[in-house]
Amino acid sequence: MAITSEATTVWTGSLFEGSGTVNLDSSSAANLPVNWKARSEGSDKVTTPEELIGAAHSSCYSMAFSNMLTEAGFTPERLHVTAAVTFVPGTGITGSHLLVNATVPGISAEDFDRIAAEAKAGCPVSAALAGIEITLEASLA
């Protein structure tokens, strides 16, 4: 069965002077402001499309990695995953860097590294982002 998820943005004004609000349709609490200044200069108070892509990538990778670890006979206690998505004005989105710190009892470093890389390749959001460079930095806690 296919599941469709939605987010809605209402934008007013021009690109450089305007602003918008992104609503995640699954949560009335997620009402996120967006604007060009935050996207092109950075902000810790206003979200960006890249931050939302990072949220999608980090959560998808976490699920893929957890599943692959479990299928390999390991029970992950904790996965801390950050996806740092880079945007260059005039160029676009250039990459996503997955930074992973995990607690997985009983796993060897070799198995951990192999499964982490397989999860990067098998994550559906990684597949959707195939047009950009995706890098991985994974470590055991």
Contacts in CASP RR format, 6 or more apart in sequence:
PFRMAT RR
TARGET T0000
AUTHOR 0000-0000-0000
METHOD contacts of the structure
MODEL  1
MAITSEATTVWTGSLFEGSGTVNLDSSSAANLPVNWKARSEGSDKVTTPE
ELIGAAHSSCYSMAFSNMLTEAGFTPERLHVTAAVTFVPGTGITGSHLLV
NATVPGISAEDFDRIAAEAKAGCPVSAALAGIEITLEASLA
5 25 0 8 1.000
5 26 0 8 1.000
6 25 0 8 1.000
7 22 0 8 1.000
7 23 0 8 1.000
7 24 0 8 1.000
7 25 0 8 1.000
7 52 0 8 1.000
8 22 0 8 1.000
8 23 0 8 1.000
8 25 0 8 1.000
9 20 0 8 1.000
9 21 0 8 1.000
9 22 0 8 1.000
9 23 0 8 1.000
9 34 0 8 1.000
10 20 0 8 1.000
10 21 0 8 1.000
10 23 0 8 1.000
11 18 0 8 1.000
11 19 0 8 1.000
11 20 0 8 1.000
11 34 0 8 1.000
12 18 0 8 1.000
12 19 0 8 1.000
12 20 0 8 1.000
13 19 0 8 1.000
15 36 0 8 1.000
16 36 0 8 1.000
18 35 0 8 1.000
18 36 0 8 1.000
19 33 0 8 1.000
19 34 0 8 1.000
19 35 0 8 1.000
20 33 0 8 1.000
20 34 0 8 1.000
20 35 0 8 1.000
21 31 0 8 1.000
21 32 0 8 1.000
21 33 0 8 1.000
21 34 0 8 1.000
22 30 0 8 1.000
22 31 0 8 1.000
22 32 0 8 1.000
22 33 0 8 1.000
22 34 0 8 1.000
22 47 0 8 1.000
22 52 0 8 1.000
23 30 0 8 1.000
23 31 0 8 1.000
23 32 0 8 1.000
24 30 0 8 1.000
24 32 0 8 1.000
32 47 0 8 1.000
32 52 0 8 1.000
33 46 0 8 1.000
33 47 0 8 1.000
34 46 0 8 1.000
34 47 0 8 1.000
34 48 0 8 1.000
34 49 0 8 1.000
35 46 0 8 1.000
37 43 0 8 1.000
37 46 0 8 1.000
38 45 0 8 1.000
38 46 0 8 1.000
38 47 0 8 1.000
38 48 0 8 1.000
39 48 0 8 1.000
39 49 0 8 1.000
39 50 0 8 1.000
39 87 0 8 1.000
39 89 0 8 1.000
40 87 0 8 1.000
40 89 0 8 1.000
42 48 0 8 1.000
48 87 0 8 1.000
49 87 0 8 1.000
50 85 0 8 1.000
50 86 0 8 1.000
50 87 0 8 1.000
50 93 0 8 1.000
51 85 0 8 1.000
53 83 0 8 1.000
53 85 0 8 1.000
53 93 0 8 1.000
53 96 0 8 1.000
53 129 0 8 1.000
54 83 0 8 1.000
54 84 0 8 1.000
54 85 0 8 1.000
54 96 0 8 1.000
55 83 0 8 1.000
56 125 0 8 1.000
57 83 0 8 1.000
57 85 0 8 1.000
57 96 0 8 1.000
57 98 0 8 1.000
57 123 0 8 1.000
57 125 0 8 1.000
57 126 0 8 1.000
57 129 0 8 1.000
58 81 0 8 1.000
58 82 0 8 1.000
58 83 0 8 1.000
58 98 0 8 1.000
59 81 0 8 1.000
60 123 0 8 1.000
60 124 0 8 1.000
60 125 0 8 1.000
60 126 0 8 1.000
61 81 0 8 1.000
61 83 0 8 1.000
61 98 0 8 1.000
61 100 0 8 1.000
61 119 0 8 1.000
61 120 0 8 1.000
61 123 0 8 1.000
61 125 0 8 1.000
61 126 0 8 1.000
62 79 0 8 1.000
62 81 0 8 1.000
63 123 0 8 1.000
64 119 0 8 1.000
64 122 0 8 1.000
64 123 0 8 1.000
64 124 0 8 1.000
65 76 0 8 1.000
65 79 0 8 1.000
65 81 0 8 1.000
65 100 0 8 1.000
65 102 0 8 1.000
65 115 0 8 1.000
65 116 0 8 1.000
65 119 0 8 1.000
65 123 0 8 1.000
66 76 0 8 1.000
66 79 0 8 1.000
68 115 0 8 1.000
68 118 0 8 1.000
68 119 0 8 1.000
69 75 0 8 1.000
69 76 0 8 1.000
69 104 0 8 1.000
69 107 0 8 1.000
69 115 0 8 1.000
70 76 0 8 1.000
72 111 0 8 1.000
72 115 0 8 1.000
74 104 0 8 1.000
74 105 0 8 1.000
74 106 0 8 1.000
74 107 0 8 1.000
74 111 0 8 1.000
74 115 0 8 1.000
75 104 0 8 1.000
75 105 0 8 1.000
76 102 0 8 1.000
76 103 0 8 1.000
76 104 0 8 1.000
77 103 0 8 1.000
77 104 0 8 1.000
77 105 0 8 1.000
78 102 0 8 1.000
78 103 0 8 1.000
78 141 0 8 1.000
79 100 0 8 1.000
79 101 0 8 1.000
79 102 0 8 1.000
79 103 0 8 1.000
80 100 0 8 1.000
80 101 0 8 1.000
80 102 0 8 1.000
81 98 0 8 1.000
81 99 0 8 1.000
81 100 0 8 1.000
82 98 0 8 1.000
82 99 0 8 1.000
82 100 0 8 1.000
83 96 0 8 1.000
83 97 0 8 1.000
83 98 0 8 1.000
83 99 0 8 1.000
84 96 0 8 1.000
84 97 0 8 1.000
84 99 0 8 1.000
85 93 0 8 1.000
85 95 0 8 1.000
85 96 0 8 1.000
86 93 0 8 1.000
86 94 0 8 1.000
86 95 0 8 1.000
86 96 0 8 1.000
86 97 0 8 1.000
87 93 0 8 1.000
87 94 0 8 1.000
88 94 0 8 1.000
93 132 0 8 1.000
94 132 0 8 1.000
94 133 0 8 1.000
95 129 0 8 1.000
95 132 0 8 1.000
95 133 0 8 1.000
95 134 0 8 1.000
95 135 0 8 1.000
96 126 0 8 1.000
96 129 0 8 1.000
96 132 0 8 1.000
96 133 0 8 1.000
96 134 0 8 1.000
96 135 0 8 1.000
97 134 0 8 1.000
97 135 0 8 1.000
97 136 0 8 1.000
97 137 0 8 1.000
98 120 0 8 1.000
98 134 0 8 1.000
98 135 0 8 1.000
98 136 0 8 1.000
98 137 0 8 1.000
98 138 0 8 1.000
99 137 0 8 1.000
100 116 0 8 1.000
100 136 0 8 1.000
100 137 0 8 1.000
100 138 0 8 1.000
100 139 0 8 1.000
101 138 0 8 1.000
101 139 0 8 1.000
101 140 0 8 1.000
101 141 0 8 1.000
102 112 0 8 1.000
102 116 0 8 1.000
102 138 0 8 1.000
102 139 0 8 1.000
102 140 0 8 1.000
102 141 0 8 1.000
103 140 0 8 1.000
103 141 0 8 1.000
104 112 0 8 1.000
104 140 0 8 1.000
107 115 0 8 1.000
107 140 0 8 1.000
109 140 0 8 1.000
112 138 0 8 1.000
112 140 0 8 1.000
113 138 0 8 1.000
116 136 0 8 1.000
116 138 0 8 1.000
117 136 0 8 1.000
120 126 0 8 1.000
120 134 0 8 1.000
120 136 0 8 1.000
126 134 0 8 1.000
END
